[in-house]
Amino acid sequence: MSQTPFIRKFLTAPLSGPEIEQRSFEAIDRETRHDFSADQWEIVRRMIHTTGDLSLGELVRFSPNVIESGIAALRQGRPIYVDSNMIRAGLSLPRLKSANASYSTDRILCHVADADVARQSAESNLPRSLFAIRKARPMLDGGIAVFGNAPVALLELNRMIIEERIRPALVLAMPVGFVHVIESKEELMALPIPHVAINGTRGGSTLAVAALHALCTLAARQEKETKQS
């Protein structure tokens, strides 16, 4: 049986990458009802686009003033701690630079693969993520912390916030899994720290990247509006 590949149909009316993305956003807008603000929806829509899951919007939680705090942190070029090298690899430097031109790979920190962290983990039989975020402590006060993988690291950050008065400018709390994940997110959401979180067991590095990229878009837009005013 002969069959014409669908790509032939696409090539008769081709779309560019940006056009496909825009049509995807339009489809999400048509299919989703929500009560998010315009800026919040920018983030949630990007996360839905990343997963293809329209139900994700029901799980995203925003703390008061997190958009303002996150935009300010990006525009000031605050350092970014990520809990996995997958997030570090996935973050777009051009997007970060659109928020602040000083961003470089040196401003995106991940210590989970560092030799001293691996040694401490092996000696204690505790997760690397615990020692990795402890190593990052000097930049966490006023910095940006991004979690898409390690709930133990988020729990340790929560401890630092409670016991050591660390105050990150932004926390993206999206670790994924079934052990300590819900507890880590719920504990953070009860703290007076600017955060975007995914309720429940769902999450992942791609969602954390999508959320930060969306905040970069908002920061760049604000920068442009400020220059025009």
C-alpha positions as CSV (number, residue, x, y, z in Angstrom):
1,M,0.0,0.0,0.0
2,S,1.4,3.4,-1.0
3,Q,1.4,6.1,1.6
4,T,2.4,9.7,1.2
5,P,4.6,10.9,4.1
6,F,3.0,13.7,6.1
7,I,6.1,15.8,5.6
8,R,5.0,16.3,2.0
9,K,1.9,18.0,3.2
10,F,3.9,20.2,5.6
11,L,6.3,21.2,2.8
12,T,3.4,22.5,0.7
13,A,2.6,25.0,3.5
14,P,5.7,25.2,5.6
15,L,6.0,27.0,8.9
16,S,9.2,28.3,10.6
17,G,10.2,27.3,14.1
18,P,8.9,30.6,15.6
19,E,5.6,30.2,13.7
20,I,5.1,26.7,15.0
21,E,5.8,27.9,18.5
22,Q,3.3,30.8,18.2
23,R,0.6,28.4,16.9
24,S,1.3,26.1,19.8
25,F,0.8,29.0,22.2
26,E,-2.4,30.0,20.5
27,A,-3.7,26.4,20.8
28,I,-2.8,26.4,24.5
29,D,-4.7,29.7,25.0
30,R,-7.8,28.3,23.2
31,E,-7.8,25.0,25.2
32,T,-7.1,26.4,28.7
33,R,-9.2,28.3,31.2
34,H,-7.3,29.9,34.1
35,D,-7.2,32.7,36.6
36,F,-3.5,33.5,36.3
37,S,-2.3,37.0,35.7
38,A,-0.8,37.8,32.3
39,D,2.8,37.5,33.7
40,Q,2.0,34.3,35.6
41,W,0.4,32.8,32.4
42,E,3.6,33.6,30.5
43,I,5.4,31.1,32.8
44,V,2.6,28.5,33.0
45,R,2.0,28.5,29.3
46,R,5.7,28.0,28.6
47,M,5.7,25.0,31.0
48,I,2.6,23.5,29.3
49,H,4.3,24.0,25.9
50,T,7.3,22.1,27.2
51,T,5.3,19.1,28.4
52,G,2.3,19.1,26.1
53,D,0.2,18.7,29.2
54,L,-2.7,21.1,29.5
55,S,-3.5,19.9,33.1
56,L,-0.1,21.1,34.4
57,G,-1.6,24.6,35.0
58,E,-3.7,23.2,37.8
59,L,-0.5,22.4,39.8
60,V,1.6,25.5,39.4
61,R,1.8,27.7,42.5
62,F,3.1,31.3,42.8
63,S,4.0,33.1,46.0
64,P,3.1,36.8,46.3
65,N,5.4,39.1,44.4
66,V,7.5,36.3,43.0
67,I,7.3,37.7,39.4
68,E,8.6,41.0,40.6
69,S,11.4,39.5,42.7
70,G,12.4,37.0,39.9
71,I,12.5,39.7,37.2
72,A,14.6,42.0,39.5
73,A,17.0,39.2,40.3
74,L,17.5,38.4,36.6
75,R,17.9,42.0,35.6
76,Q,20.5,42.4,38.4
77,G,22.4,39.4,37.1
78,R,22.1,37.4,40.4
79,P,24.0,34.1,40.4
80,I,21.9,31.0,39.6
81,Y,22.3,27.7,41.5
82,V,20.8,24.6,39.7
83,D,20.4,21.1,41.3
84,S,21.5,19.2,38.1
85,N,23.8,19.6,35.2
86,M,20.8,18.9,33.0
87,I,19.4,22.2,34.0
88,R,22.7,23.9,33.5
89,A,23.0,22.5,30.0
90,G,19.4,23.4,29.2
91,L,19.5,27.0,30.2
92,S,20.0,29.3,27.2
93,L,22.7,31.9,27.7
94,P,21.2,34.2,25.1
95,R,17.9,34.2,27.0
96,L,19.8,35.0,30.3
97,K,21.7,37.7,28.5
98,S,18.4,39.2,27.3
99,A,17.7,39.9,31.0
100,N,21.2,41.0,31.9
101,A,24.2,41.1,29.5
102,S,26.6,40.1,32.2
103,Y,25.4,36.6,32.4
104,S,27.9,33.9,31.6
105,T,28.2,30.2,32.2
106,D,30.3,31.0,35.3
107,R,27.1,32.5,36.8
108,I,25.3,29.2,36.6
109,L,26.5,27.0,39.4
110,C,26.0,23.2,39.9
111,H,28.3,21.4,42.4
112,V,26.7,18.0,42.2
113,A,29.5,16.5,40.2
114,D,32.4,18.2,42.1
115,A,35.0,15.9,43.5
116,D,34.7,17.1,47.1
117,V,31.0,16.7,47.0
118,A,31.3,13.2,45.6
119,R,33.8,12.4,48.4
120,Q,31.5,13.7,51.2
121,S,28.6,11.8,49.7
122,A,30.5,8.5,49.7
123,E,31.8,9.0,53.2
124,S,28.4,9.8,54.7
125,N,26.2,7.7,52.5
126,L,24.0,10.8,51.9
127,P,22.9,12.2,48.5
128,R,25.4,14.4,46.6
129,S,22.7,17.0,46.3
130,L,22.9,17.7,50.0
131,F,26.5,18.6,50.0
132,A,26.3,20.4,46.6
133,I,23.8,22.9,47.9
134,R,25.8,23.4,51.1
135,K,28.8,24.3,49.0
136,A,26.6,26.8,47.2
137,R,25.6,28.6,50.4
138,P,27.6,31.8,49.8
139,M,25.5,32.7,46.7
140,L,22.1,31.6,47.9
141,D,21.3,34.7,49.9
142,G,19.9,37.0,47.3
143,G,20.5,34.5,44.5
144,I,18.3,32.3,42.3
145,A,17.9,28.6,43.2
146,V,16.5,26.2,40.6
147,F,15.3,22.6,41.5
148,G,14.1,20.1,38.9
149,N,15.6,16.9,40.3
150,A,16.7,16.8,44.0
151,P,14.2,17.1,46.8
152,V,16.9,16.6,49.4
153,A,18.6,19.7,48.2
154,L,15.4,21.7,48.4
155,L,14.9,20.4,51.9
156,E,18.4,21.6,52.9
157,L,17.7,25.0,51.4
158,N,14.5,25.1,53.4
159,R,16.5,24.4,56.5
160,M,18.9,27.2,55.6
161,I,16.0,29.6,55.2
162,I,14.5,28.6,58.6
163,E,17.6,28.2,60.7
164,E,20.2,30.4,59.0
165,R,17.9,33.1,57.6
166,I,19.1,32.7,54.1
167,R,16.8,34.6,51.7
168,P,17.0,33.7,48.0
169,A,15.5,36.2,45.6
170,L,13.8,33.4,43.7
171,V,13.3,29.6,44.1
172,L,11.9,27.5,41.4
173,A,10.8,24.3,43.2
174,M,10.1,21.6,40.7
175,P,11.9,18.4,41.9
176,V,10.2,15.3,40.6
177,G,9.6,11.9,42.2
178,F,7.9,10.1,45.1
179,V,10.3,10.3,48.1
180,H,10.5,13.6,50.0
181,V,9.3,15.5,47.0
182,I,5.9,16.6,48.2
183,E,7.3,17.4,51.7
184,S,10.1,19.6,50.2
185,K,7.7,21.6,48.1
186,E,5.0,22.0,50.8
187,E,7.7,23.1,53.3
188,L,9.0,25.8,50.9
189,M,5.5,27.0,50.0
190,A,4.9,27.7,53.7
191,L,8.0,30.0,53.9
192,P,8.0,33.7,53.1
193,I,10.3,33.2,50.1
194,P,9.5,34.2,46.5
195,H,8.9,30.9,44.7
196,V,7.2,29.1,41.8
197,A,6.4,25.5,42.6
198,I,4.7,22.5,41.1
199,N,2.4,20.9,43.6
200,G,2.6,17.2,44.1
201,T,5.0,14.6,42.6
202,R,5.4,16.1,39.2
203,G,8.3,18.3,38.0
204,G,11.6,17.9,36.2
205,S,14.6,19.7,34.8
206,T,12.8,20.7,31.6
207,L,10.0,22.4,33.5
208,A,12.5,24.3,35.7
209,V,14.3,25.5,32.6
210,A,11.0,26.5,30.9
211,A,10.0,28.6,34.0
212,L,13.3,30.4,34.1
213,H,13.3,31.1,30.4
214,A,9.8,32.6,30.7
215,L,11.0,34.8,33.5
216,C,13.9,35.9,31.2
217,T,11.3,36.9,28.6
218,L,9.4,39.0,31.2
219,A,12.7,40.6,32.4
220,A,13.7,41.5,28.8
221,R,10.3,42.9,28.1
222,Q,10.4,45.1,31.2
223,E,13.9,46.3,30.3
224,K,12.7,47.3,26.8
225,E,9.6,49.1,28.2
226,T,11.9,50.9,30.7
227,K,14.1,52.2,27.9
228,Q,11.1,53.3,25.8
229,S,9.5,55.2,28.7
